[in-house]
Amino acid sequence: MRMRVVVVVGSLLLVAIASAESQSEPVVPSYRPLSWDAAYTKAESILAWMEPGDKNSLLRGIGWDIKFDKNMIPVGVDLRKDWYVGNTQAVSRLGVPSLNLQDASGGFRTYWNDLVGTVTCWPSQLALAATWSPASVQKFAVALGKEFAGKGANGVLGPAIEVHRVARGGRNFEYLSGEDPYLGARLAAAYVTGVQSEGILAVAKHWAVNHQETNRMLESSNVDEKTAWELYYPPFQAAIDAGVSAVMCSYNKVNGQHSCSNPHQLQAVLKEKMGFRGFIQSDWWALHDNQSLALGLDQDMPGWPVEKIYYSEPSLIRSTVQLAQETPHSVDGAVRRILAAMLRMGLETSTKCAPPHCQAWLQRNVTSAEHVALARSLAAESIVLLKNAGGLLPLSHSTTRTIAVIGKAATAEAWNPDGAGQGVNDSWRFGDYYSGGGSGHVVAANVVTPLEGLRRRAALAGIDVISPPSNDVAEALAAAQRADVVIVVAATTSGESEDRPDLSLDDGVDDLIAALAAGGTRNKVMMPATLSDTIEPSTSLEINYTEGLATSYRNRTSSMLIDA
């Protein structure tokens, strides 16, 4: 029997930007940023009264604890429970608030148990890219800004807008641009506009050409100027044109020099050619040179003394007094830029708390039925039906009485933190099938697994669902013989610090799909995948598959499969 074909793919290269953009209701901003000129005027009036210690509070972050072994040798770091991921010290006497910054790839980062379920777990940034809709991304960004504000944060560590270069890149799921610099530029501007309309500072990342996780502290991305401007810079230029407040420099080297101490990248390109007027912030422990301030960096995150655990180089800020004597122009220039960005967003009046006095804000429940509905809608919008040969979809009771749902990913649960810090382990590196791993991970609460979602939807249509408990080929083939249609739920994960070893699907499911295809049943493959895959059908078979991007709402796909 020749297979009938349905292919539903979250593709970044096969459809045009949705026309729904022009039909959407306009977003009414809660806050309109000041002009940069007005913000710099206000910043100058405060800078004139600042002492060296006041300036130091803006140039360096605070809030992480050092972990020691039994011999009191530093071995790592822990994020303090009642602090944000990135924090600066407030200068209360001058009305300068703390910066309360949080990771944002999948939503407000849930790095300890008390936060789980209090925020929305949004579709991945790559899924948002697959909507091809600036209007949809802006709606998401407005909702994201509201949740961050509700948590007492005043800055979002996003958008992540690198253009994909490495197919196995561990953080590709975080990047809003996908493989398309034009699409990335349109969506970057929408994200920045949406978040900052809620009075929340946005930080575009990771500058620049940060395309792999393996050896990310050491590798050099070598690129010529023409290629950089045509392929990799457009999303950042668009974010800057939209008024982004800050840019985060990356771990990698660019043409042999670390990004965060690269004067060509920081000064010549970003500040001069692109006209960026906000401040440049290091990625966490991305500092490699104690002269970085003079080379174009403005802020060291998360701050001394944690860098000494990772690098032998001294901190950015050896002594503010000493630096003020040596390079007063660099110190005041950096402080001026940070102040201007904060004042432009009105943080001096809107900031709700200063760590460590933010626990009540951090524990607030800021998700809502409206946000959950928006997340589901965005997840559905990211799925594109490419082929439906023979009209296999939607399934209906008249043609389908029994569905076999096969694959361990169909019943996968969400990973839950243990409250012991960021947990650099498999969950950090790979996340789960609902949210990518690393600093962008958001624990999905109240998960409806693909199997449960399909069962609920099939029951409404009078269709039976059977499901073998594993990826065992013999069990799968036996289930397939009892079913009219087979749905294989296959998946991949990825995360921070390490790229995927290959492009195969998890748990040997590639072989399982091949075996089912050879069996001649009507197969459909749902793939909640963070990155590329390598399903390669033989020339004599056509595989029915859905490539869904990593999202907490994979069960939403059931409405595309089954017609009640």
C-alpha positions as CSV (number, residue, x, y, z in Angstrom):
1,M,0.0,0.0,0.0
2,R,1.4,3.4,-1.0
3,M,1.2,5.9,1.9
4,R,-1.0,8.9,1.8
5,V,0.8,12.1,2.5
6,V,0.1,14.9,5.0
7,V,3.0,17.2,5.9
8,V,2.5,19.9,8.4
9,V,5.7,21.8,9.0
10,G,6.7,24.8,11.1
11,S,8.8,26.0,8.3
12,L,10.7,29.3,8.1
13,L,11.3,29.3,4.3
14,L,8.1,28.2,2.6
15,V,5.4,30.8,3.2
16,A,5.0,34.5,3.0
17,I,4.4,36.8,5.9
18,A,0.8,36.5,6.9
19,S,-1.6,39.1,5.6
20,A,-3.3,39.0,9.0
21,E,-0.8,41.6,10.1
22,S,-2.7,44.4,8.4
23,Q,-6.1,43.1,9.7
24,S,-5.1,43.0,13.4
25,E,-6.4,45.5,15.9
26,P,-3.7,48.1,16.8
27,V,-2.0,47.6,20.1
28,V,-2.5,50.5,22.4
29,P,0.7,51.0,24.4
30,S,0.6,51.4,28.2
31,Y,3.9,53.4,28.0
32,R,5.6,55.5,25.4
33,P,9.3,55.8,25.8
34,L,10.9,59.2,25.9
35,S,13.0,60.4,23.0
36,W,16.7,59.5,23.4
37,D,17.6,63.2,23.5
38,A,15.3,63.8,26.4
39,A,16.5,60.8,28.2
40,Y,20.2,61.9,27.8
41,T,19.3,65.3,29.1
42,K,17.8,63.7,32.3
43,A,20.7,61.4,32.6
44,E,23.2,64.2,32.5
45,S,21.5,66.0,35.4
46,I,21.9,62.9,37.6
47,L,25.4,62.0,36.4
48,A,26.6,65.4,37.7
49,W,25.8,64.4,41.2
50,M,27.1,60.8,41.2
51,E,30.1,59.7,43.3
52,P,32.4,56.9,42.1
53,G,30.5,54.3,44.2
54,D,27.2,55.4,42.6
55,K,28.7,54.9,39.1
56,N,30.1,51.5,40.1
57,S,26.5,50.4,41.0
58,L,25.5,50.7,37.4
59,L,28.6,49.4,35.8
60,R,28.5,46.0,37.6
61,G,25.7,43.6,38.5
62,I,25.1,42.0,41.9
63,G,23.1,39.1,43.1
64,W,24.9,35.7,42.6
65,D,26.4,33.6,45.3
66,I,29.7,31.7,45.0
67,K,29.6,28.0,45.8
68,F,32.6,26.5,47.6
69,D,33.8,23.0,48.1
70,K,34.9,21.6,51.5
71,N,38.3,23.2,51.0
72,M,36.6,26.6,50.4
73,I,37.7,26.6,46.8
74,P,35.1,28.3,44.5
75,V,33.5,25.7,42.3
76,G,30.4,27.4,40.9
77,V,27.6,29.9,41.4
78,D,24.0,29.9,42.7
79,L,21.3,32.4,41.8
80,R,19.9,33.9,45.0
81,K,16.3,32.8,45.5
82,D,14.7,36.2,46.0
83,W,16.7,38.0,43.3
84,Y,16.4,38.3,39.6
85,V,18.8,36.8,37.1
86,G,20.4,40.2,36.6
87,N,20.5,42.9,39.3
88,T,22.1,46.3,39.9
89,Q,22.3,48.2,43.1
90,A,19.9,51.1,43.4
91,V,21.2,54.6,44.1
92,S,18.3,55.7,46.2
93,R,19.5,59.2,47.1
94,L,19.5,60.1,43.4
95,G,16.3,58.3,42.5
96,V,18.1,55.7,40.4
97,P,16.3,52.3,40.7
98,S,17.8,48.8,40.6
99,L,17.8,46.9,37.3
100,N,15.7,43.8,37.8
101,L,16.4,41.7,34.7
102,Q,15.1,38.2,33.9
103,D,15.6,35.6,31.2
104,A,12.8,35.5,28.7
105,S,13.1,32.9,25.9
106,G,10.0,30.9,26.9
107,G,8.6,33.5,29.3
108,F,9.6,34.6,32.8
109,R,12.3,32.1,33.7
110,T,11.2,29.7,36.4
111,Y,14.4,28.7,38.2
112,W,12.9,27.7,41.5
113,N,9.8,25.7,42.4
114,D,7.8,28.6,43.9
115,L,7.7,30.2,40.4
116,V,6.3,27.2,38.5
117,G,2.7,27.8,37.4
118,T,2.8,31.5,38.2
119,V,3.8,32.5,34.6
120,T,2.8,31.5,31.1
121,C,5.0,29.0,29.3
122,W,5.0,30.5,25.8
123,P,5.8,28.9,22.5
124,S,9.4,29.0,21.6
125,Q,10.8,32.1,19.8
126,L,11.4,29.8,16.8
127,A,7.7,28.9,16.9
128,L,6.8,32.6,16.9
129,A,9.0,33.0,13.9
130,A,7.0,30.4,12.1
131,T,3.9,32.5,12.5
132,W,5.5,34.9,10.0
133,S,3.4,37.6,11.7
134,P,4.9,40.8,13.3
135,A,1.4,41.5,14.6
136,S,1.3,38.2,16.5
137,V,4.8,38.6,17.9
138,Q,3.9,42.1,19.1
139,K,0.8,40.7,20.9
140,F,3.0,38.1,22.5
141,A,5.5,40.8,23.5
142,V,2.9,43.0,25.1
143,A,1.6,40.0,27.2
144,L,5.2,39.1,28.1
145,G,5.9,42.7,29.2
146,K,2.8,42.6,31.4
147,E,3.9,39.4,33.1
148,F,7.4,40.8,33.7
149,A,6.0,44.0,35.2
150,G,3.7,41.9,37.4
151,K,6.7,40.0,38.7
152,G,8.5,43.3,39.7
153,A,11.0,43.0,36.8
154,N,11.8,46.1,34.8
155,G,13.9,44.4,32.1
156,V,13.5,41.5,29.7
157,L,16.7,39.7,28.5
158,G,15.3,39.4,25.0
159,P,14.7,39.3,22.2
160,A,17.2,36.7,21.0
161,I,17.5,37.5,17.3
162,E,20.6,35.7,15.9
163,V,20.1,34.3,12.4
164,H,20.7,30.5,12.4
165,R,24.0,29.3,11.0
166,V,24.6,25.9,12.7
167,A,21.7,23.4,12.3
168,R,22.7,21.6,15.5
169,G,22.9,24.9,17.5
170,G,21.7,24.2,21.0
171,R,19.9,27.5,21.4
172,N,18.3,27.8,17.9
173,F,14.9,27.4,19.5
174,E,15.5,30.7,21.3
175,Y,16.1,32.8,18.1
176,L,13.3,34.8,16.6
177,S,15.0,35.2,13.3
178,G,15.1,31.5,12.2
179,E,17.3,31.5,9.0
180,D,15.8,34.6,7.5
181,P,17.4,38.1,8.3
182,Y,14.5,39.9,6.8
183,L,11.9,38.0,8.8
184,G,14.1,38.4,11.9
185,A,14.3,42.2,11.3
186,R,10.5,42.5,11.1
187,L,9.9,40.3,14.2
188,A,12.7,41.9,16.2
189,A,11.1,45.3,15.8
190,A,7.7,44.0,16.8
191,Y,9.1,42.3,19.9
192,V,10.9,45.4,21.1
193,T,7.9,47.6,20.4
194,G,5.6,45.3,22.3
195,V,7.7,44.7,25.4
196,Q,8.7,48.4,25.8
197,S,5.1,49.5,25.3
198,E,4.6,48.1,28.8
199,G,7.5,50.2,30.3
200,I,9.8,47.2,30.3
201,L,13.4,47.6,29.1
202,A,14.3,45.1,26.2
203,V,17.8,43.7,25.7
204,A,18.6,42.3,22.2
205,K,21.0,39.4,22.2
206,H,23.5,37.8,21.5
207,W,25.8,40.3,19.7
208,A,27.3,39.1,17.4
209,V,27.3,36.0,15.1
210,N,26.8,33.7,18.1
211,H,25.9,30.5,16.3
212,Q,27.0,27.6,18.4
213,E,27.0,26.4,22.0
214,T,29.7,23.8,22.0
215,N,33.0,25.6,22.9
216,R,31.0,28.8,23.0
217,M,33.6,30.6,25.2
218,L,36.5,29.8,22.8
219,E,35.2,29.5,19.2
220,S,35.6,32.4,16.8
221,S,32.9,33.2,14.3
222,N,34.8,34.6,11.3
223,V,32.8,36.6,8.9
224,D,33.4,39.4,6.4
225,E,31.7,42.7,6.5
226,K,29.5,42.2,3.5
227,T,28.1,38.9,4.7
228,A,27.6,40.2,8.2
229,W,25.6,43.2,7.1
230,E,23.5,41.2,4.7
231,L,22.8,38.1,6.8
232,Y,23.5,38.7,10.5
233,Y,23.1,42.4,11.3
234,P,19.6,43.2,9.9
235,P,17.7,41.9,13.0
236,F,19.9,44.0,15.3
237,Q,19.6,47.1,13.2
238,A,15.8,46.7,13.2
239,A,15.8,46.3,17.0
240,I,17.9,49.5,17.3
241,D,15.7,51.4,14.9
242,A,12.7,50.3,17.1
243,G,14.4,51.8,20.1
244,V,15.8,48.8,22.0
245,S,17.3,49.8,25.3
246,A,20.3,47.5,25.5
247,V,22.3,44.9,23.6
248,M,23.9,41.9,25.2
249,C,27.3,40.9,23.8
250,S,28.0,37.2,23.4
251,Y,30.5,34.6,24.7
252,N,32.1,33.8,21.4
253,K,35.0,35.6,19.5
254,V,34.3,37.5,16.4
255,N,37.2,37.3,13.9
256,G,39.5,36.2,16.6
257,Q,38.6,38.7,19.4
258,H,36.0,38.2,22.2
259,S,32.8,39.9,21.4
260,C,32.6,41.7,24.8
261,S,36.0,43.3,24.3
262,N,35.8,43.8,20.5
263,P,36.0,47.5,19.7
264,H,35.1,47.0,16.1
265,Q,31.9,45.1,17.0
266,L,30.9,47.2,20.1
267,Q,32.0,50.7,19.1
268,A,32.5,50.9,15.3
269,V,29.6,48.8,14.2
270,L,27.0,48.9,17.0
271,K,27.4,52.4,18.4
272,E,28.7,54.3,15.3
273,K,27.4,52.6,12.1
274,M,24.1,51.3,13.5
275,G,23.5,54.4,15.7
276,F,22.8,52.5,18.9
277,R,22.2,54.9,21.8
278,G,21.4,52.4,24.6
279,F,24.0,50.4,26.6
280,I,25.9,47.3,25.9
281,Q,25.8,44.6,28.6
282,S,27.9,41.5,28.8
283,D,26.4,38.1,28.7
284,W,26.8,36.4,32.1
285,W,30.5,35.9,32.7
286,A,31.4,36.8,29.1
287,L,34.1,39.2,30.2
288,H,37.6,38.5,29.1
289,D,39.5,41.8,29.4
290,N,39.8,44.3,32.2
291,Q,40.0,47.1,29.6
292,S,36.5,46.2,28.2
293,L,35.0,49.4,29.4
294,A,37.4,51.4,27.2
295,L,36.7,49.0,24.3
296,G,33.0,49.7,24.2
297,L,31.3,47.6,26.9
298,D,29.1,49.5,29.4
299,Q,28.0,46.9,32.0
300,D,29.5,43.7,33.5
301,M,26.9,41.0,34.3
302,P,26.2,39.4,36.6
303,G,29.1,41.2,38.4
304,W,32.3,40.6,40.4
305,P,33.6,38.4,41.9
306,V,32.0,35.5,40.1
307,E,34.1,35.9,36.9
308,K,37.1,34.7,38.8
309,I,35.6,31.2,39.0
310,Y,35.6,31.0,35.2
311,Y,38.5,33.1,34.0
312,S,41.9,34.2,35.1
313,E,41.4,37.7,33.8
314,P,40.5,40.4,36.3
315,S,37.0,41.9,36.5
316,L,35.9,44.7,34.3
317,I,35.7,47.1,37.3
318,R,39.0,46.7,39.2
319,S,38.3,49.9,41.1
320,T,35.8,52.6,40.0
321,V,38.0,55.2,41.6
322,Q,41.1,53.9,39.7
323,L,39.2,53.7,36.5
324,A,37.8,57.2,36.9
325,Q,41.3,58.5,37.2
326,E,42.6,56.5,34.2
327,T,39.6,56.7,31.8
328,P,37.0,59.1,33.1
329,H,35.5,59.5,29.7
330,S,34.9,55.7,29.4
331,V,33.3,55.5,32.9
332,D,31.0,58.5,32.5
333,G,30.1,57.5,29.0
334,A,29.0,54.0,30.1
335,V,27.1,55.4,33.1
336,R,25.4,58.0,31.0
337,R,24.2,55.4,28.5
338,I,22.8,53.1,31.2
339,L,21.1,56.0,32.9
340,A,19.6,57.3,29.7
341,A,18.2,53.8,28.8
342,M,16.6,53.5,32.3
343,L,15.2,57.0,32.3
344,R,13.9,56.7,28.8
345,M,11.7,53.8,30.0
346,G,10.6,55.6,33.1
347,L,12.1,53.0,35.4
348,E,12.7,55.7,38.1
349,T,9.0,55.8,38.7
350,S,7.8,52.4,37.6
351,T,10.3,50.0,39.4
352,K,8.4,48.2,42.2
353,C,11.2,46.8,44.3
354,A,14.9,46.4,44.8
355,P,16.5,43.0,45.6
356,P,16.6,41.4,48.1
357,H,13.2,42.9,48.9
358,C,11.3,41.4,45.9
359,Q,10.1,38.1,47.2
360,A,6.5,39.1,47.3
361,W,6.6,40.4,43.7
362,L,8.5,37.3,42.4
363,Q,5.9,35.0,43.9
364,R,2.9,36.7,42.3
365,N,0.8,34.8,39.9
366,V,0.8,36.8,36.6
367,T,-0.5,34.3,34.1
368,S,-4.1,34.4,33.1
369,A,-6.7,32.6,31.0
370,E,-6.3,35.3,28.4
371,H,-2.5,34.7,28.2
372,V,-3.0,30.9,28.0
373,A,-5.4,31.4,25.2
374,L,-3.0,33.6,23.4
375,A,-0.2,31.1,23.8
376,R,-2.3,28.3,22.4
377,S,-3.3,30.5,19.5
378,L,0.3,31.4,18.7
379,A,1.3,27.7,18.9
380,A,-1.4,26.8,16.4
381,E,-0.5,29.7,14.2
382,S,3.1,28.5,14.0
383,I,2.0,25.2,12.3
384,V,1.7,25.2,8.5
385,L,-0.1,22.6,6.5
386,L,2.2,21.9,3.5
387,K,0.6,18.8,2.0
388,N,-2.5,16.8,2.6
389,A,-2.5,14.2,-0.3
390,G,-5.7,12.3,-0.5
391,G,-7.4,14.5,2.1
392,L,-6.3,12.4,5.1
393,L,-6.7,15.3,7.4
394,P,-8.8,16.1,9.2
395,L,-9.6,12.7,10.6
396,S,-13.3,11.9,11.1
397,H,-15.4,9.1,12.5
398,S,-16.7,8.3,9.0
399,T,-13.2,7.2,7.8
400,T,-11.3,6.5,11.0
401,R,-12.5,4.4,13.9
402,T,-9.2,3.7,15.7
403,I,-6.0,5.7,16.0
404,A,-2.7,4.3,17.2
405,V,-0.6,7.0,19.0
406,I,3.0,5.7,19.1
407,G,6.1,7.1,20.7
408,K,7.5,7.8,24.2
409,A,7.2,11.6,23.5
410,A,3.5,11.2,23.5
411,T,3.4,10.8,27.3
412,A,6.5,12.9,28.3
413,E,6.1,15.0,31.4
414,A,7.7,18.5,32.0
415,W,11.0,18.7,33.9
416,N,10.6,20.3,37.3
417,P,13.4,22.2,39.2
418,D,14.5,21.1,42.6
419,G,15.2,24.6,43.9
420,A,19.0,24.1,44.2
421,G,20.0,26.8,41.8
422,Q,20.2,26.8,38.0
423,G,21.0,23.1,37.9
424,V,23.6,22.6,35.2
425,N,22.6,19.1,34.3
426,D,20.7,17.3,31.6
427,S,17.7,19.5,32.1
428,W,19.8,22.6,31.8
429,R,21.4,21.3,28.6
430,F,18.4,19.8,26.9
431,G,15.3,21.1,28.7
432,D,12.2,19.0,27.9
433,Y,9.7,18.7,25.0
434,Y,7.8,21.7,26.2
435,S,10.5,24.3,26.7
436,G,14.2,24.3,25.6
437,G,17.0,23.9,28.1
438,G,19.2,26.5,29.8
439,S,18.6,30.1,30.9
440,G,15.5,30.3,28.6
441,H,13.7,27.3,30.2
442,V,10.2,27.8,31.6
443,V,8.7,24.9,33.4
444,A,5.3,24.1,31.9
445,A,2.7,23.6,34.5
446,N,-0.6,21.6,34.1
447,V,0.7,19.9,31.0
448,V,-1.6,18.1,28.7
449,T,0.5,15.5,27.0
450,P,0.0,14.8,23.3
451,L,-1.6,11.4,24.0
452,E,-4.0,12.9,26.5
453,G,-4.9,15.8,24.2
454,L,-5.5,13.4,21.3
455,R,-7.6,11.1,23.5
456,R,-9.8,14.0,24.6
457,R,-10.3,15.3,21.0
458,A,-10.8,11.8,19.5
459,A,-13.5,11.0,22.1
460,L,-15.5,13.9,21.0
461,A,-15.4,12.5,17.4
462,G,-16.2,8.9,18.6
463,I,-12.7,7.7,17.6
464,D,-10.9,5.1,19.8
465,V,-7.2,5.7,20.7
466,I,-4.7,2.9,21.5
467,S,-1.1,3.5,22.5
468,P,1.8,1.1,23.1
469,P,3.9,2.1,26.1
470,S,7.3,2.3,24.4
471,N,9.2,2.8,21.2
472,D,9.5,-0.9,20.7
473,V,9.1,-1.6,17.0
474,A,7.3,-4.9,17.5
475,E,4.7,-3.4,19.8
476,A,4.3,-0.4,17.5
477,L,3.7,-2.7,14.5
478,A,1.2,-4.7,16.4
479,A,-0.7,-1.5,17.4
480,A,-0.6,-0.3,13.9
481,Q,-2.3,-3.4,12.6
482,R,-5.2,-2.7,14.9
483,A,-5.6,1.0,13.8
484,D,-6.9,2.8,10.8
485,V,-4.3,5.6,11.2
486,V,-1.0,5.7,13.1
487,I,0.2,8.9,14.7
488,V,3.9,8.8,15.7
489,V,4.8,11.5,18.3
490,A,8.5,12.0,17.8
491,A,10.6,14.7,19.4
492,T,14.0,16.3,20.0
493,T,15.3,18.6,22.7
494,S,18.2,21.1,22.9
495,G,19.6,23.6,25.3
496,E,22.3,25.9,26.4
497,S,26.0,25.1,26.7
498,E,26.2,22.3,24.2
499,D,25.0,21.7,20.6
500,R,23.1,18.6,19.6
501,P,25.4,15.7,18.7
502,D,23.4,15.0,15.5
503,L,20.1,15.7,13.9
504,S,18.4,12.4,14.8
505,L,15.2,12.2,16.7
506,D,15.2,11.0,20.3
507,D,14.9,7.4,21.5
508,G,15.6,5.8,18.1
509,V,12.3,6.9,16.7
510,D,13.8,7.4,13.2
511,D,14.0,3.6,12.9
512,L,10.5,3.3,14.3
513,I,9.1,5.6,11.7
514,A,10.9,3.7,8.9
515,A,9.5,0.4,10.2
516,L,6.0,1.7,10.3
517,A,6.3,3.3,6.9
518,A,7.5,0.0,5.5
519,G,4.4,-1.7,7.0
520,G,2.1,0.2,4.7
521,T,-0.2,1.8,7.3
522,R,-1.5,5.4,7.0
523,N,1.1,7.1,9.1
524,K,1.3,10.6,10.5
525,V,4.2,11.9,12.5
526,M,3.9,14.7,14.9
527,M,7.2,16.3,15.8
528,P,7.6,18.7,18.7
529,A,11.1,19.5,17.6
530,T,13.3,22.4,18.7
531,L,15.6,22.2,15.6
532,S,16.1,20.5,12.3
533,D,15.5,16.8,11.8
534,T,16.8,14.3,9.3
535,I,13.8,12.1,8.5
536,E,14.7,10.9,5.0
537,P,11.9,8.9,3.4
538,S,13.0,6.4,0.8
539,T,12.2,7.2,-2.8
540,S,9.3,4.6,-2.8
541,L,7.6,5.9,0.4
542,E,6.1,9.2,1.4
543,I,6.0,10.0,5.1
544,N,3.2,11.9,6.6
545,Y,4.6,14.1,9.3
546,T,4.1,17.3,11.3
547,E,7.1,19.2,12.5
548,G,5.8,21.2,15.5
549,L,8.2,23.5,17.2
550,A,8.9,23.2,21.0
551,T,5.8,24.5,22.8
552,S,3.8,23.8,25.8
553,Y,0.7,23.4,23.8
554,R,1.3,20.6,21.4
555,N,-2.1,19.1,22.1
556,R,-3.6,22.0,20.2
557,T,-2.5,20.1,17.1
558,S,-5.3,17.6,17.8
559,S,-7.9,20.1,16.4
560,M,-6.0,20.0,13.1
561,L,-6.0,16.2,13.0
562,I,-9.6,15.4,14.0
563,D,-12.9,16.8,12.7
564,A,-15.7,16.3,15.2
